[in-house]
Amino acid sequence: MIYEKITNRRTIRKYTSKGVSKEILLKCVDAARLSPSGANRQPLKYVIVNDQELLKVVFSTLSWAGYLPEYQPSEEEMPRAYIVILLDKNIRQNYGHDAGIATMSISMVAYDEGLGSCILGAVDREKLRGILNVPDGLDIVLVVALGYPDENPIADEVRDGTIKYWLDENGVLHVPKRDLKDIVKWNVYHTS
């Protein structure tokens, strides 16, 4: 069942206008909090953004869909919440794998609750720092956008060697994924 959820979850960039409850947002962060952490240092902190006016301002600090710059949510399709992941540099100087593990936990709990998510690393961190009043000693690592999905992207096979996602004639987003046989080697790495 977990395997099916992981393989069916897609990145969502367009959302309905339905708000996300505080309970679900806290559940997402709690899953991240309880996720594995290198040496159990737990250097991550979180800012949950769900204020309607602040959502628009945070949106302005994010870059969406690098392969399709025109494929951005309209104001009506914007995320209904964000979880901003911070690194407390007083605990650890770099986040190692912790941020990736935490974002996957957030993303999967969100999916389980019927939400879509988009993990964003293309962030104007200095602008966002000012907006959220993030103090020195905390670095903005990633932002997870959340909301109820208003699109259904499709996992597709890699064609012509490209992993660039694309829109079909109906406006459906296709996301190429490398084939399992192309990424797995058994026991030792053979190039053939």
C-alpha positions in Angstrom: 0.0 0.0 0.0 2.8 2.4 0.8 4.5 1.5 -2.5 1.3 2.3 -4.5 1.0 5.6 -2.7 4.6 6.6 -3.5 4.3 5.5 -7.1 0.9 7.3 -7.6 1.9 10.6 -6.0 2.8 13.3 -8.5 4.0 16.8 -8.0 1.0 19.2 -8.1 1.4 22.8 -9.3 -2.3 23.8 -9.6 -4.8 23.6 -6.7 -8.5 24.2 -5.9 -9.6 27.0 -3.7 -10.4 24.8 -0.8 -8.3 25.6 2.3 -6.1 23.1 4.2 -7.0 22.6 7.8 -4.5 23.4 10.6 -4.8 19.8 11.8 -3.6 18.4 8.5 -0.7 20.9 8.3 0.4 20.0 11.8 0.1 16.3 11.0 2.5 16.9 8.0 5.0 18.7 10.2 4.7 16.1 12.9 5.6 13.4 10.4 8.6 15.4 9.3 9.6 15.9 13.0 9.5 12.1 13.6 11.4 11.2 10.4 15.0 10.0 10.5 17.6 12.6 11.2 21.4 12.2 10.8 22.9 11.4 14.3 19.4 12.3 15.5 20.5 15.9 15.6 17.0 17.1 14.4 18.3 20.5 13.0 15.1 21.3 11.1 12.4 23.8 12.1 9.2 24.7 10.2 7.1 27.7 9.4 3.6 26.9 8.3 2.0 29.6 6.1 -1.7 29.6 5.7 -2.7 33.3 5.9 -4.5 34.2 2.6 -2.6 37.5 2.1 0.8 36.0 3.1 0.2 33.1 0.7 0.4 35.5 -2.3 3.5 37.1 -1.0 5.3 33.8 -0.4 4.2 32.7 -3.9 6.1 35.6 -5.4 9.4 34.2 -4.0 9.0 30.8 -5.8 9.9 29.6 -9.2 7.6 27.0 -10.8 8.1 24.3 -13.5 11.6 25.1 -14.8 11.0 23.1 -18.0 7.7 24.9 -18.6 8.1 28.5 -17.4 4.6 29.4 -18.6 3.1 26.6 -16.6 2.3 28.4 -13.4 -0.8 28.4 -11.2 -3.1 31.4 -11.6 -4.1 33.3 -8.5 -7.1 31.0 -8.2 -4.9 27.9 -8.5 -2.2 28.9 -6.1 -1.3 26.7 -3.1 -3.4 27.1 0.0 -0.6 26.5 2.4 3.2 26.3 2.6 5.6 24.5 4.9 8.9 26.3 4.9 11.8 24.1 6.1 14.5 25.8 8.0 17.9 24.6 9.1 19.0 25.7 12.6 22.7 26.3 12.2 23.2 26.3 15.9 22.4 22.6 15.8 24.1 21.6 12.6 25.9 23.6 9.8 24.3 21.6 6.9 21.0 19.7 6.6 22.6 16.6 5.0 19.8 14.3 4.0 17.4 15.5 6.7 15.5 18.0 4.5 14.9 15.5 1.7 13.6 12.9 4.2 11.4 15.5 5.9 9.9 16.8 2.6 9.1 13.3 1.5 7.3 12.6 4.8 5.3 15.9 4.5 4.5 15.1 0.9 3.3 11.5 1.6 1.2 12.5 4.6 -0.3 15.3 2.5 -1.1 12.7 -0.3 -2.7 10.4 2.3 -4.9 13.3 3.3 -6.0 14.0 -0.3 -3.7 16.9 -0.8 -1.2 17.6 -3.5 2.3 19.0 -2.9 5.2 20.6 -4.7 8.7 20.6 -3.2 10.4 23.8 -4.2 14.1 24.5 -4.1 14.0 27.5 -6.5 13.3 30.1 -3.8 14.3 33.7 -3.4 15.6 33.0 0.1 16.5 36.5 1.1 13.2 37.9 0.1 11.4 35.0 1.8 13.5 35.5 4.9 12.3 39.1 5.2 8.7 38.2 4.6 8.6 35.5 7.3 11.0 37.3 9.6 13.4 34.3 9.7 16.2 35.1 12.2 19.9 34.8 11.6 21.1 31.3 12.5 18.3 29.7 10.5 18.6 29.0 6.8 15.7 28.5 4.4 16.2 25.1 2.9 13.1 24.1 1.0 9.4 25.1 0.6 6.6 22.6 0.3 3.5 24.0 -1.4 0.2 22.3 -0.4 -3.4 22.2 -1.5 -6.1 20.1 -3.0 -5.1 19.1 -6.5 -6.6 20.8 -9.5 -4.6 18.7 -12.0 -3.7 15.1 -12.6 -0.1 14.8 -13.9 0.9 11.5 -15.5 4.1 9.6 -15.0 5.3 8.7 -18.4 8.2 6.9 -20.0 11.4 8.8 -21.0 11.3 9.4 -24.8 14.2 10.5 -27.0 16.4 10.5 -23.9 14.7 13.5 -22.3 13.3 13.8 -18.8 11.7 17.2 -19.5 8.0 17.2 -18.5 5.6 18.4 -21.1 1.9 19.3 -21.7 -0.2 17.3 -24.1 -2.9 18.8 -26.4 -5.4 18.6 -23.5 -3.2 20.5 -21.1 -2.3 17.4 -19.1 1.2 17.4 -17.6 3.4 14.4 -18.5 6.4 13.6 -16.3 8.9 11.2 -17.8 10.5 8.8 -15.3 13.6 6.7 -16.1 12.9 3.0 -16.5 13.9 0.7 -13.6 16.2 -1.4 -15.9 18.2 1.8 -16.7 19.0 2.7 -13.1 19.6 -0.6 -11.3 22.7 -2.7 -11.3 23.0 -5.9 -9.2 25.9 -6.4 -6.8 28.5 -4.4 -8.7 28.2 -1.6 -11.3 28.7 -2.9 -14.8 28.4 -0.5 -17.7 26.9 -3.1 -20.1 
